[in-house]
Amino acid sequence: MNLSTKSLLSLLLLAGLSTSIQAAIKPYPSGLIMRGKYDGTKCEAPRGNMAAGYCQVYWKDIEPVKGQFNWSVIDNAITSAQTHNSGKGVSNKDGYKVMIRIRTGVYSPDWVKNDPNVNKITWYFKDTSANQTHQLPLFWNSPYQNHYEDLMQAAATRYDDNDSVGGVAASMCMTVHSEIMWNRTGRKEVRSTNMSAMRALGGNRYTNEKDYACLQRQIQIHADNWHNTPTLFGSHLYQEYNYSNGEKNSNYNKTKQLFDECRNSSKLGKRCILGNNSLRHDEVNNDGSINQLLFEVAQAGDPVYFQTNVFKDDANKPFGVNELKGAMNNAANWGAISVEMPMAWDCSNVHNKTGCTQAVIDQRQNEFHTYQARLKNNFRPADATDTNRYVRTRHNLSGAGWVHNSGALNQLSSTSSGEVWGLSGQSIWFRPSQHASWQRVSGALTHIQVAGKGRVVGVNTHGNLYQRDRTNNRWTGLSRPSLNSGEKLVTVDTTDNGILWATTSNNRIFKRTAAGSWSRINGGLKQISVNDNGSEVWGIAPNNSIWRWNGSGWSMIGGSLKQISAGTHGNVWGVNSNNTVYYRDGSRWQSLGQMKTVSAR
């Protein structure tokens, strides 16, 4: 069924219309993440209140024979995560996540290294001892990269739609460590030796230009294959090498160019998560380092992470639990949404990795609670329209305030990934992410809502109900509940799996199953909002009182709002009759400026 189209308001003269609409992405886990560090292939087991844990796996273990994959270690980790979430009574979307880091480079399979089109060299990491000697495939050339692309295609086919997988590391252009812009030529003691081998390959030799192109292609490979799952880029500043002496030079601007390319909406956009893998307590973010660049990215509203230094019992430069707290404090102050923890965080002796008990886990989780909460609060995003209808975005509860974005809307709805749908009058507009242009969508609605995975529903001026067919770019009509004469639907919201909640012009409440069956819900509300998995349902009564669904009825919540929005991870926002916007902080409402309407991500 087609909707009638209204004229475009002059305030929304927006460029960059497109015929296709991108799908929403999974939010990157916020809080504390266990990174693991293993010789071989192993996954972190869920424990404590950690947001996620890594599967650190060698490519040679995942694909020992070309095209024959062994995903069992990751599959088992996902099963453990789902059992853990079930035990805590949370959904896989909101609970503990499995992170995937497939280590390539020297850990590539022999069939890759022995491919005559790929080629390999003897390569040293720290020195020329046996345990520091590796066979490195020529990652800077296309034949190797083609194999990596096949690997990512297979991994994405298996895991991209799995809610238990929270992110995948980009690792194509690595040697030993997965910091993708670092350690190209090994440590300084062996750099000249490695550089000679890397340069003595004729047309296959290593160059800075090929290295940079490798990083660019890595972005494209992940953009082409991982459509729903965030990709993280762990990095130091980009390093260029002097061919004559092997010395390195860090290039801030080159790093920024790559970061900007990764975040471009035509590439990974919001699926690009940038970070650094060695944060200490005594570092700063105003010295031209990677910390400064990531701080700038965070201030622009994009999620960043930090991985801390490893525990070291070093008299000159120690790193223990107190130093770990300092590093977490830095990350939280600089706008990060997550911190990857070192191994042995849950051990009484973090240096010897002993005394690792449940009691220590509980103790450390208590010690780290404040930092975890601050990291989560650094990504409590919301979009809003101010009193002049201009779109504003806020990404955290401290630091930068509401940021002006393009567009002017009467009502809007957004996802955790930054996708926004909105109305100007009854004209419908869509923006894939905050860095993208607005797209005009055919039709006319008076209310619109989008769920995290991109399900869009709305009602028109006649109270007819519609859902967006994103495959065919059209609206399809849905059945309505049985209504009284003259009564019509006025607001509607949806979960990811298609359960609808709606209110009518008579303030009656209805719920629709994913199969299409409607039922009446007791109570009276003028507006209703449900989060992506349906675990949170909030509503506003005609007198502006606030109500929350408890599973069998409505519980009154203190305060007064004219509009409310429930997002992911308990992210709830609202606006009162004086156009003051509030967010829910535990059991309290905190004000954050003047807005007309708001949408929690």
C-alpha positions in Angstrom: 0.0 0.0 0.0 1.5 3.4 -1.0 1.4 6.4 1.2 0.7 9.8 -0.1 3.7 12.2 -0.3 3.7 15.6 1.3 5.7 18.6 0.1 9.3 19.1 1.3 9.8 21.8 3.9 12.5 24.3 3.1 14.4 23.6 6.3 15.2 20.1 5.0 17.0 20.9 1.8 19.4 18.0 2.2 21.7 16.4 -0.4 22.8 12.9 -1.1 19.6 10.9 -1.7 20.0 7.2 -2.3 17.8 4.4 -3.5 19.2 1.9 -1.0 19.0 1.9 2.8 21.7 0.3 4.9 20.9 -2.2 7.7 21.4 -1.2 11.3 24.5 -2.6 13.1 25.1 -4.2 16.5 26.3 -1.8 19.2 29.9 -2.2 20.3 30.1 -3.6 23.8 30.6 -0.9 26.4 32.4 -1.5 29.7 35.3 -3.9 30.5 36.4 -6.5 28.0 38.8 -9.4 28.6 41.3 -9.4 25.8 43.2 -12.6 26.6 46.8 -13.2 25.4 47.6 -16.8 24.5 50.2 -18.8 22.6 47.8 -20.7 20.5 44.0 -20.5 20.1 41.8 -19.9 23.1 38.7 -17.9 24.1 38.0 -16.1 27.4 35.3 -17.7 29.6 32.5 -15.4 30.8 33.0 -14.3 34.4 32.0 -11.4 36.7 30.2 -8.5 35.1 32.6 -8.2 32.1 30.9 -6.9 29.0 32.8 -9.2 26.6 35.8 -11.5 26.2 38.0 -12.3 23.2 38.6 -15.4 21.2 42.3 -15.0 20.3 42.7 -17.5 17.5 45.4 -18.4 15.0 44.4 -18.4 11.4 46.4 -21.7 11.0 44.1 -23.3 13.6 40.9 -22.0 12.0 41.7 -22.9 8.4 44.5 -25.6 8.5 43.5 -26.6 4.9 42.3 -24.1 2.4 38.6 -23.8 2.5 38.2 -26.3 5.4 37.3 -24.4 8.5 37.3 -25.4 12.2 35.1 -22.9 14.1 34.6 -25.1 17.2 36.5 -22.9 19.6 34.5 -19.9 18.7 31.2 -21.8 18.6 31.9 -23.2 22.0 32.6 -19.7 23.4 29.3 -18.5 22.0 27.5 -21.3 23.7 29.2 -20.4 27.0 28.3 -16.8 26.5 24.6 -17.6 25.8 24.5 -19.9 28.9 26.0 -17.1 31.0 23.5 -14.6 29.7 20.6 -17.0 30.3 21.8 -17.5 33.9 21.8 -13.8 34.5 18.4 -13.3 32.9 19.6 -11.1 30.1 19.3 -11.4 26.3 22.2 -12.2 24.1 21.9 -8.8 22.5 22.2 -7.0 25.9 24.5 -9.5 27.6 28.0 -10.8 27.5 29.5 -10.8 24.0 32.2 -12.9 22.2 34.9 -10.8 20.4 36.8 -12.4 17.6 40.5 -11.7 16.8 41.9 -14.0 14.2 45.7 -13.5 14.3 47.2 -13.7 10.8 50.7 -12.6 9.8 53.2 -15.1 11.1 50.2 -17.3 12.4 48.9 -17.8 8.9 48.4 -21.4 7.7 51.3 -23.2 5.9 49.2 -23.4 2.8 49.1 -19.6 2.7 52.8 -19.2 3.3 53.7 -21.9 0.7 51.4 -20.5 -1.9 54.0 -19.5 -4.7 51.9 -16.4 -5.5 52.1 -15.2 -1.8 55.7 -16.0 -1.0 57.3 -15.7 2.5 60.4 -14.5 4.2 62.3 -15.3 7.4 61.3 -12.6 9.8 62.5 -11.8 13.4 60.5 -10.1 16.1 62.7 -9.2 19.0 66.0 -10.9 18.2 67.3 -13.8 16.1 66.7 -16.6 18.7 64.6 -19.6 17.7 61.5 -18.5 19.5 61.6 -15.1 17.9 62.1 -16.4 14.3 59.1 -16.7 12.1 58.0 -17.2 8.5 56.1 -14.1 7.4 53.9 -14.2 4.3 54.0 -11.0 2.2 50.9 -9.4 3.6 51.5 -6.2 1.6 50.7 -8.0 -1.7 47.4 -8.9 -3.3 47.6 -12.8 -3.3 47.9 -12.9 0.5 45.1 -10.3 0.8 42.8 -12.3 -1.4 43.1 -15.3 1.0 42.3 -13.0 3.9 39.2 -11.8 2.1 38.1 -15.4 1.7 38.6 -15.9 5.4 36.6 -12.8 6.4 33.8 -13.8 4.0 33.6 -17.3 5.6 33.7 -15.8 9.2 31.1 -13.1 8.4 28.8 -15.7 6.8 28.9 -17.6 10.0 28.8 -14.9 12.7 27.7 -11.5 11.3 24.1 -12.1 12.2 24.8 -13.6 15.6 23.9 -11.3 18.5 26.4 -13.0 20.7 29.3 -11.8 18.6 30.1 -8.2 19.6 33.0 -7.4 17.3 35.8 -8.6 15.0 39.3 -7.3 14.8 40.9 -6.3 11.6 44.2 -8.2 11.3 45.1 -8.6 7.7 48.2 -6.3 7.7 49.8 -7.6 10.9 53.1 -9.4 11.7 53.1 -10.7 15.3 50.8 -8.3 17.1 47.5 -7.2 15.8 48.2 -3.5 16.1 47.8 -3.0 12.3 50.1 0.0 11.9 53.0 -1.1 14.1 56.0 -3.5 14.2 56.2 -3.9 10.4 60.0 -4.5 10.6 60.3 -5.9 14.1 62.1 -4.4 17.1 65.0 -2.1 16.5 67.6 -4.8 17.2 66.5 -6.8 14.1 64.9 -4.0 12.0 67.8 -3.6 9.5 67.9 -7.4 9.0 64.2 -7.7 8.4 64.1 -4.6 6.2 66.8 -6.1 3.9 64.8 -9.3 3.5 61.6 -7.3 2.9 63.2 -5.1 0.3 65.1 -7.9 -1.5 62.1 -9.3 -3.3 62.0 -7.5 -6.6 58.5 -6.6 -7.6 57.1 -8.2 -4.4 59.2 -6.0 -2.1 57.8 -4.1 0.8 57.2 -0.4 0.4 55.4 2.2 2.5 52.9 2.7 -0.4 52.0 -1.0 -0.5 51.7 -1.0 3.3 49.3 1.9 3.3 47.3 0.3 0.4 47.1 -2.9 2.5 45.4 -1.0 5.3 43.0 0.6 2.9 42.0 -2.7 1.4 41.6 -4.1 4.8 38.9 -1.5 5.5 37.2 -2.3 2.2 37.2 -6.1 2.9 35.6 -5.6 6.3 33.1 -3.1 4.9 32.1 -5.6 2.2 31.7 -8.6 4.5 30.8 -7.5 8.0 27.5 -5.6 7.6 26.1 -5.9 11.1 29.2 -6.5 13.3 31.6 -3.7 14.3 35.2 -4.0 13.2 37.9 -2.7 15.5 41.2 -1.3 14.5 43.8 -1.5 17.2 46.6 0.9 16.4 49.6 3.0 17.3 50.4 5.9 15.0 51.0 4.9 11.5 54.7 4.1 11.0 56.7 4.8 7.8 60.1 3.3 7.3 63.4 4.7 5.8 64.4 2.1 3.2 68.1 2.8 3.6 68.5 2.4 7.3 65.2 0.9 8.5 64.4 3.7 10.9 60.8 4.5 11.5 58.8 7.7 11.7 55.3 8.0 13.2 52.9 10.0 11.0 49.9 11.6 12.8 48.3 12.9 9.6 48.5 9.5 7.8 46.9 7.9 10.8 44.1 10.4 10.8 43.5 9.9 7.1 43.1 6.1 7.6 40.8 6.7 10.6 38.7 9.1 8.6 38.5 6.6 5.7 37.4 3.8 8.0 34.7 6.0 9.5 33.4 7.2 6.2 29.8 6.2 5.6 30.8 4.7 2.2 33.2 2.3 4.0 32.6 1.0 7.6 31.1 4.1 9.1 29.8 3.4 12.6 31.0 -0.2 12.2 34.6 1.2 12.5 35.8 1.1 16.1 39.2 2.7 16.7 41.5 2.0 19.6 44.9 1.7 21.0 46.4 -1.5 22.5 48.8 -0.3 25.2 47.4 2.4 27.5 49.2 3.2 30.7 48.2 5.3 33.8 50.9 7.9 33.2 50.1 8.9 29.6 48.5 12.1 28.4 46.3 12.9 25.4 47.7 16.2 24.2 51.1 15.2 23.0 50.4 14.4 19.3 50.2 10.7 20.2 47.6 8.1 19.2 45.8 9.1 22.5 45.2 12.6 21.2 43.8 11.3 18.0 41.5 8.9 19.7 40.4 11.6 22.1 39.4 13.7 19.1 37.5 10.8 17.6 35.6 10.3 20.8 34.8 14.0 21.1 33.3 13.8 17.6 30.9 11.2 18.9 32.4 8.0 17.6 33.1 5.0 19.9 36.7 4.3 20.8 38.4 1.7 23.0 41.7 1.3 24.8 43.6 -1.8 25.7 45.7 -1.4 28.7 49.4 -2.3 29.2 50.1 -5.8 30.5 50.9 -6.4 34.1 54.7 -5.9 34.8 56.6 -6.3 38.0 59.2 -3.7 37.0 60.8 -1.4 39.5 61.3 1.3 37.0 58.0 1.1 35.2 55.5 -1.0 37.1 52.0 -1.9 36.0 49.8 -3.5 38.7 46.2 -3.2 39.8 46.7 0.5 40.9 48.2 1.4 37.6 45.4 -0.5 35.8 42.9 1.7 37.6 44.8 4.8 36.5 44.7 3.6 32.9 41.0 2.9 33.1 40.6 6.4 34.6 42.4 7.9 31.6 40.2 5.9 29.2 37.0 7.0 30.9 38.2 10.7 31.0 39.1 10.6 27.3 35.7 9.4 26.2 36.3 5.6 25.6 33.3 3.3 25.8 35.3 0.2 26.6 38.7 -1.0 28.0 40.3 -4.3 27.2 41.8 -5.7 30.4 45.1 -7.6 30.8 45.2 -11.3 31.7 45.2 -12.0 35.4 42.9 -9.1 36.4 41.0 -11.7 38.4 44.1 -13.1 40.2 45.4 -12.0 43.6 48.9 -12.0 42.2 48.6 -10.4 38.8 52.2 -10.8 37.9 52.5 -14.6 38.7 48.9 -15.2 37.6 48.1 -17.1 40.8 45.2 -16.9 43.3 42.6 -16.6 40.6 39.3 -17.3 42.5 35.7 -16.3 42.4 36.3 -14.2 45.6 39.0 -12.2 43.7 36.7 -11.8 40.7 34.0 -10.4 43.0 36.5 -8.1 44.8 38.0 -6.7 41.6 34.6 -6.2 40.0 33.7 -4.1 43.0 37.0 -2.2 42.7 36.4 -1.6 39.0 32.7 -0.8 39.2 33.1 3.0 39.0 35.3 2.8 35.9 32.9 0.3 34.2 29.9 2.6 34.9 31.8 5.7 33.5 32.8 3.8 30.3 29.1 2.8 29.8 28.1 6.4 30.4 30.5 7.6 27.8 28.2 6.0 25.3 24.7 6.8 26.4 23.7 8.3 23.0 20.5 10.1 22.1 19.3 12.2 19.2 16.9 15.1 19.7 15.3 18.1 18.1 15.6 21.4 19.8 12.8 23.9 20.0 13.6 25.1 16.5 13.4 21.5 15.2 17.1 21.2 14.4 18.6 17.8 15.0 21.0 17.5 17.9 23.1 14.5 19.0 24.6 13.7 22.4 27.0 10.8 22.8 27.9 10.9 26.5 26.6 12.2 29.8 29.8 14.2 30.6 32.1 16.2 28.4 30.7 17.5 25.1 27.1 18.5 25.2 24.5 18.4 22.4 26.1 18.7 19.0 24.2 20.3 16.1 23.6 18.0 13.2 22.0 18.8 9.8 18.3 18.6 9.3 15.1 19.8 11.0 12.5 17.3 12.2 9.3 17.3 14.3 9.8 13.8 15.5 12.7 11.3 15.2 13.8 7.8 16.2 17.3 6.4 16.2 19.3 3.2 16.7 22.4 2.5 18.8 24.5 2.6 15.6 23.4 6.2 14.8 20.8 5.4 12.1 18.0 8.0 12.3 14.5 8.1 10.9 12.4 11.2 11.3 9.5 13.3 10.2 9.4 16.9 8.9 5.7 17.6 9.0 4.6 14.2 7.5 7.5 13.9 5.1 9.8 11.0 6.0 13.6 11.3 6.2 16.4 8.7 6.8 20.1 9.0 7.7 22.3 5.9 7.9 24.7 7.5 10.4 25.6 10.9 11.8 28.3 11.3 9.1 25.9 10.4 6.2 23.6 12.6 4.2 19.8 12.6 4.7 17.7 10.6 2.3 14.1 11.4 1.5 11.8 8.4 1.7 8.5 8.3 -0.1 5.3 8.4 2.0 3.7 10.4 4.7 3.5 9.5 8.4 2.6 11.3 11.7 4.7 8.9 13.9 7.7 6.8 13.2 10.0 4.4 15.1 13.0 2.2 14.3 14.4 -0.8 16.2 18.1 -1.6 16.5 18.2 -4.0 13.6 16.5 -1.6 11.3 12.8 -2.6 11.6 10.8 0.6 10.9 7.1 1.1 11.7 4.8 4.1 11.6 1.3 5.4 11.5 -0.3 8.0 9.2 -2.8 10.7 9.8 -5.7 8.2 9.3 -4.2 5.8 12.0 -3.2 3.3 9.4 -0.2 1.1 10.4 2.8 0.5 8.1 6.1 -1.3 8.2 9.1 -0.6 5.9 10.1 -3.3 3.5 13.8 -2.4 3.3 14.6 -5.0 0.7 12.2 -3.4 -1.9 12.2 0.1 -0.5 8.5 0.4 0.1 5.9 0.6 2.8 3.6 -2.3 3.5 0.3 -2.0 5.5 -0.2 -4.0 8.7 -3.4 -5.0 10.3 -4.8 -2.8 13.1 -6.4 -3.9 16.3 -10.2 -3.7 16.6 -10.9 -0.1 17.5 -14.0 1.9 18.5 -15.8 4.2 16.1 -13.7 7.3 15.5 -10.7 5.8 17.3 -7.3 5.5 15.6 -3.7 4.5 16.3 -1.5 7.5 17.1 1.9 6.0 18.3 3.6 2.7 17.7 6.9 1.1 18.5 8.6 -2.2 17.6 11.1 -4.7 18.9 13.7 -6.3 16.7 11.6 -9.4 16.3 8.5 -7.6 15.2 6.4 -7.3 18.5 4.5 -4.0 18.4 3.2 -1.8 21.1 0.7 0.9 20.2 -1.5 3.6 21.7 -4.8 5.1 20.3 -6.5 8.4 20.2 -8.6 7.1 23.2 -5.3 6.4 25.1 -5.9 2.7 24.9 -2.9 0.3 24.7 -2.5 -2.6 22.3 0.2 -5.2 21.8 0.8 -7.2 18.6 2.6 -10.5 18.4 5.2 -11.1 15.7 2.7 -13.4 14.1 0.2 -10.5 13.8 -2.3 -11.1 16.6 -3.4 -8.1 18.6 -4.4 -8.0 22.3 -5.6 -5.2 24.6 -3.3 -4.2 27.5 -4.8 -2.6 30.6 -4.0 1.0 31.3 -4.2 4.3 29.5 -1.3 5.9 27.7 -0.9 8.6 25.1 2.6 7.5 24.0 4.6 4.2 24.4 8.2 3.2 23.8 9.8 -0.3 23.8 13.5 -1.2 23.5 15.0 -3.5 20.9 14.5 -6.8 22.7 11.2 -5.9 24.4 12.6 -6.1 28.0 11.9 -2.4 28.6 8.5 -0.8 27.9 7.8 2.8 29.0 4.8 5.0 28.5 3.4 8.4 29.2 -0.2 8.9 30.4 -2.4 11.8 29.4 -1.5 13.7 32.6 2.3 13.2 31.7 2.8 10.7 34.5 5.5 8.0 33.7 4.8 4.3 33.6 7.0 1.2 33.2 5.8 -2.3 32.3 6.7 -4.8 34.9 5.7 -7.9 32.9 2.1 -8.1 34.1 1.1 -4.5 34.7 2.2 -0.9 34.9 4.4 0.6 37.7 4.3 4.3 38.2 7.7 6.0 38.0 8.3 9.4 39.7 8.5 12.4 37.4 6.5 14.1 34.7 7.3 13.9 30.9 5.4 14.5 27.7 7.5 12.0 25.7 9.8 9.1 26.5 12.2 6.9 24.6 13.7 3.5 25.7 17.0 2.5 24.1 19.6 -0.3 24.5 21.3 -1.2 27.8 18.8 0.7 30.0 19.3 4.0 28.1 16.1 5.9 28.7 15.5 9.5 27.8 12.5 11.8 27.9 11.2 15.4 27.6 8.9 17.3 29.9 6.2 19.9 29.2 8.8 22.7 29.5 11.0 21.1 26.8 13.7 20.0 29.3 15.3 16.8 28.3 16.1 14.1 30.8 18.0 10.8 31.0 17.4 8.0 33.5 20.3 7.6 35.9 19.5 4.5 38.0 16.4 5.6 39.9 16.7 9.3 39.2 16.1 11.6 36.3 18.9 14.0 35.3 18.4 17.0 33.1 20.5 17.8 30.0 19.4 20.9 28.2 16.3 22.0 26.3 14.9 19.8 23.6 11.5 19.3 22.0 11.6 15.5 21.3 14.3 12.9 22.1 15.2 9.4 20.9 17.4 7.1 23.0 19.8 4.9 21.0 
